[in-house]
């Protein structure tokens, strides 16, 4: 009799395990649902940033940003609003398929235009921290997803999803925490190929995007950059869908007498 009871309990446990396993959402589906509610495509963003370096010094920056795709070419235009000394400085990033992109920089103080290759070093010099890209902007077909044990953040249960490049599984990986009830991404942690944590991002203060009922935007994003010992707090002041953008919106604001030149270096606007 005792063995029969044990057998029944074992069978019930197997059935419950199978039910729970079947009910668990696929990590790719969770990722798609989470990123699907964030605004993508052609958009306009106004933001302010506080950037703290390893010595505790804080720089304040403000930008107006336009983002758009034209076929396979993606463009981002950043126009400095703060600090006052850098106001009017404009940077255009052009991402090209299967090749290194181009950076164009216009500085109104001397009327110069510089063109650079979009290498990671040059991207860092021209303030790419204002670009809202990263793990969640990748083509999901190029990624591999794993469902890790769930985690609770501020009393809310979250899905924990590991994200890797499908073709370079030995490289960097990311972990996303996604609220189970809202499917909002609230944390992103990035590790290098050795498993060392290189950056940590928290997203909060989610607000609906004007005119886009199904989209939400985290209005406060804090990034801890452990490699460069830097913290960036981004405050989004405005975000809107801009389906009316054309390539003319991504031209530099040139003046008569401005000088164009190629350069491999650029002094970042302070």
C-alpha positions as CSV (number, residue, x, y, z in Angstrom):
1,X,0.0,0.0,0.0
2,X,2.8,2.4,1.0
3,X,4.6,1.7,-2.4
4,X,1.3,2.4,-4.2
5,X,1.0,5.8,-2.5
6,X,4.6,6.7,-3.4
7,X,4.0,5.7,-7.0
8,X,0.8,7.9,-7.2
9,X,2.7,10.8,-5.6
10,X,5.5,10.4,-8.1
11,X,3.1,10.3,-11.1
12,X,1.3,13.4,-9.9
13,X,4.7,15.2,-9.5
14,X,5.6,14.3,-13.0
15,X,2.3,15.5,-14.3
16,X,2.6,18.8,-12.4
17,X,6.1,19.3,-13.7
18,X,5.0,18.7,-17.3
19,X,2.1,21.2,-16.9
20,X,4.4,23.9,-15.4
21,X,7.0,23.3,-18.1
22,X,4.4,23.5,-20.9
23,X,3.0,26.7,-19.4
24,X,6.4,28.4,-19.3
25,X,6.7,30.9,-22.2
26,X,9.4,30.6,-24.8
27,X,12.2,33.1,-24.1
28,X,12.1,34.4,-27.7
29,X,8.4,35.1,-27.3
30,X,9.0,37.0,-24.1
31,X,11.8,39.0,-25.8
32,X,9.6,39.8,-28.8
33,X,6.7,40.9,-26.6
34,X,9.0,43.0,-24.4
35,X,10.8,44.8,-27.3
36,X,7.6,45.0,-29.4
37,X,6.1,47.5,-27.0
38,X,9.1,49.8,-27.2
39,X,9.1,52.5,-29.9
40,X,11.3,51.6,-32.9
41,X,11.7,52.8,-36.4
42,X,11.6,56.5,-37.3
43,X,11.4,58.6,-34.1
44,X,12.3,61.9,-32.4
45,X,13.7,62.0,-28.9
46,X,14.7,64.9,-26.6
47,X,16.9,63.9,-23.7
48,X,19.3,65.1,-21.0
49,X,22.2,63.2,-19.6
50,X,24.3,63.4,-16.5
51,X,27.6,61.6,-17.1
52,X,29.8,60.9,-14.0
53,X,33.4,59.8,-14.5
54,X,35.6,57.7,-12.2
55,X,36.6,60.8,-10.3
56,X,33.1,61.7,-9.5
57,X,33.0,64.7,-11.9
58,X,29.6,65.2,-13.6
59,X,29.0,66.6,-17.1
60,X,25.6,67.6,-18.2
61,X,24.5,67.2,-21.8
62,X,21.3,67.7,-23.7
63,X,20.4,66.4,-27.2
64,X,17.7,66.4,-29.8
65,X,17.9,63.1,-31.6
66,X,16.3,61.9,-34.9
67,X,16.4,58.2,-35.9
68,X,15.3,56.8,-39.3
69,X,15.9,54.0,-41.8
70,X,16.1,54.4,-45.5
71,X,16.2,51.0,-47.1
72,X,19.1,49.1,-45.5
73,X,20.7,52.4,-44.3
74,X,20.1,53.6,-40.7
75,X,20.7,57.2,-39.7
76,X,20.9,58.9,-36.4
77,X,21.2,62.7,-36.0
78,X,22.2,64.2,-32.7
79,X,22.0,67.9,-32.1
80,X,23.6,69.3,-29.0
81,X,21.4,71.5,-26.8
82,X,23.5,71.5,-23.6
83,X,26.0,72.7,-22.5
84,X,25.6,76.1,-24.0
85,X,29.2,76.1,-25.4
86,X,28.4,73.1,-27.5
87,X,25.0,74.1,-28.7
88,X,24.5,73.6,-32.4
89,X,27.2,70.8,-32.6
90,X,25.6,68.1,-34.8
91,X,26.7,64.5,-35.3
92,X,25.2,62.2,-38.0
93,X,25.8,58.4,-37.7
94,X,25.2,56.4,-40.9
95,X,25.0,52.7,-40.4
96,X,25.6,50.7,-43.6
97,X,24.9,47.0,-44.3
98,X,27.9,44.8,-44.1
99,X,30.5,47.6,-43.8
100,X,31.8,50.2,-41.4
101,X,29.5,53.1,-41.0
102,X,30.3,56.8,-41.2
103,X,30.2,59.6,-38.7
104,X,29.8,63.2,-39.8
105,X,30.5,66.0,-37.2
106,X,29.7,69.7,-37.6
107,X,31.0,72.2,-35.1
108,X,29.5,75.7,-35.4
109,X,32.3,77.3,-33.4
110,X,34.8,76.9,-36.2
111,X,32.5,76.0,-39.1
112,X,34.3,72.7,-39.6
113,X,32.9,69.4,-40.8
114,X,34.7,66.1,-40.1
115,X,34.1,62.7,-41.4
116,X,35.2,59.6,-39.5
117,X,34.8,55.9,-39.7
118,X,32.2,54.6,-37.2
119,X,34.7,52.5,-35.2
120,X,33.9,51.9,-31.5
121,X,36.7,54.3,-30.5
122,X,35.3,57.1,-32.7
123,X,31.7,56.4,-31.6
124,X,32.8,56.8,-28.0
125,X,34.5,60.1,-28.7
126,X,31.5,61.7,-30.3
127,X,29.0,60.9,-27.6
128,X,27.3,57.7,-28.7
129,X,25.9,57.3,-25.2
130,X,23.0,59.3,-26.4
131,X,22.1,56.6,-29.0
132,X,19.4,54.4,-27.7
133,X,20.7,51.2,-29.2
134,X,22.2,48.0,-27.8
135,X,21.0,44.5,-27.1
136,X,17.3,45.2,-27.6
137,X,17.9,46.7,-31.1
138,X,19.5,43.6,-32.6
139,X,17.6,41.5,-35.1
140,X,16.2,38.7,-32.9
141,X,16.8,36.2,-35.7
142,X,20.6,36.7,-35.1
143,X,20.2,36.0,-31.4
144,X,19.9,32.9,-29.2
145,X,17.6,33.0,-26.1
146,X,17.7,31.0,-22.9
147,X,15.2,31.1,-20.0
148,X,17.1,31.4,-16.7
149,X,15.5,31.1,-13.2
150,X,13.2,34.0,-12.5
151,X,14.1,36.8,-10.2
152,X,12.1,39.3,-8.1
153,X,12.8,43.1,-8.4
154,X,11.1,45.5,-6.0
155,X,8.5,42.9,-5.2
156,X,7.7,42.1,-8.8
157,X,8.5,38.7,-10.3
158,X,10.5,39.0,-13.5
159,X,11.5,36.6,-16.4
160,X,15.2,36.3,-16.7
161,X,16.4,35.9,-20.3
162,X,19.9,35.2,-21.5
163,X,20.7,36.7,-24.9
164,X,23.6,35.6,-27.1
165,X,24.8,36.1,-30.6
166,X,23.7,33.0,-32.5
167,X,26.9,32.8,-34.5
168,X,29.4,33.9,-31.8
169,X,28.3,32.2,-28.7
170,X,31.8,32.6,-27.1
171,X,31.5,36.4,-27.2
172,X,29.6,38.8,-24.9
173,X,26.2,37.9,-23.6
174,X,23.3,39.8,-22.0
175,X,20.8,39.1,-19.3
176,X,17.4,40.8,-19.5
177,X,14.9,41.1,-16.6
178,X,11.4,41.4,-17.9
179,X,8.4,42.0,-15.6
180,X,6.0,39.1,-15.8
181,X,2.8,41.3,-15.6
182,X,3.8,44.2,-17.9
183,X,6.6,42.6,-20.1
184,X,8.7,45.7,-19.5
185,X,12.4,45.3,-19.6
186,X,13.6,46.8,-16.3
187,X,17.3,45.6,-16.2
188,X,19.9,44.7,-18.7
189,X,23.3,43.2,-17.7
190,X,26.1,42.6,-20.2
191,X,29.0,40.2,-19.6
192,X,32.1,39.8,-21.7
193,X,33.3,36.5,-23.1
194,X,35.1,35.7,-19.7
195,X,31.9,36.2,-17.8
196,X,32.9,39.6,-16.3
197,X,30.1,42.1,-15.9
198,X,30.9,45.1,-18.2
199,X,27.7,47.1,-17.9
200,X,24.4,47.3,-16.0
201,X,21.3,49.2,-17.2
202,X,18.2,50.0,-15.2
203,X,15.0,51.3,-17.0
204,X,12.2,53.0,-15.1
205,X,9.4,55.6,-15.2
206,X,7.6,54.0,-18.2
207,X,5.3,56.3,-20.0
208,X,3.0,55.8,-23.1
209,X,4.2,57.2,-26.3
210,X,2.0,60.0,-27.6
211,X,-0.1,58.8,-30.5
212,X,1.1,55.2,-30.1
213,X,-1.2,53.4,-27.7
214,X,0.6,50.1,-27.8
215,X,4.1,51.7,-27.2
216,X,5.8,52.7,-23.9
217,X,9.1,54.4,-23.3
218,X,11.3,54.2,-20.2
219,X,11.9,57.9,-19.3
220,X,14.8,57.2,-17.0
221,X,17.7,55.0,-18.0
222,X,20.8,54.6,-15.8
223,X,23.9,52.9,-17.3
224,X,26.8,51.7,-15.2
225,X,29.8,51.3,-17.5
226,X,32.3,49.1,-15.5
227,X,34.9,49.0,-18.2
228,X,35.3,52.8,-18.4
229,X,34.2,53.4,-14.8
230,X,31.5,55.8,-15.9
231,X,27.8,56.2,-15.0
232,X,25.3,57.8,-17.3
233,X,21.8,58.9,-16.3
234,X,19.5,59.6,-19.2
235,X,16.2,61.5,-18.8
236,X,13.9,61.3,-21.8
237,X,12.0,64.6,-22.0
238,X,10.1,63.8,-25.2
239,X,9.6,60.8,-27.5
240,X,7.5,60.7,-30.6
241,X,7.0,58.6,-33.7
242,X,8.2,60.5,-36.9
243,X,7.0,58.7,-40.0
244,X,7.5,61.9,-41.9
245,X,11.3,62.0,-41.7
246,X,13.2,62.2,-45.0
247,X,16.9,62.1,-45.9
248,X,16.9,65.9,-46.0
249,X,16.3,65.8,-42.2
250,X,19.7,64.2,-41.8
251,X,21.8,66.9,-43.4
252,X,24.3,68.9,-41.5
253,X,23.3,72.6,-40.8
254,X,26.0,74.0,-43.1
255,X,26.8,77.7,-43.5
256,X,28.6,79.6,-46.2
257,X,32.4,79.3,-45.7
258,X,32.2,76.1,-43.7
259,X,35.2,73.8,-44.2
260,X,34.9,70.0,-44.8
261,X,37.8,67.7,-43.9
262,X,38.5,64.1,-43.1
263,X,39.8,63.3,-39.7
264,X,40.6,60.2,-37.5
265,X,40.2,62.2,-34.3
266,X,37.6,64.4,-32.8
267,X,37.6,66.4,-29.6
268,X,34.3,65.6,-27.9
269,X,32.1,68.6,-27.1
270,X,32.1,69.4,-23.4
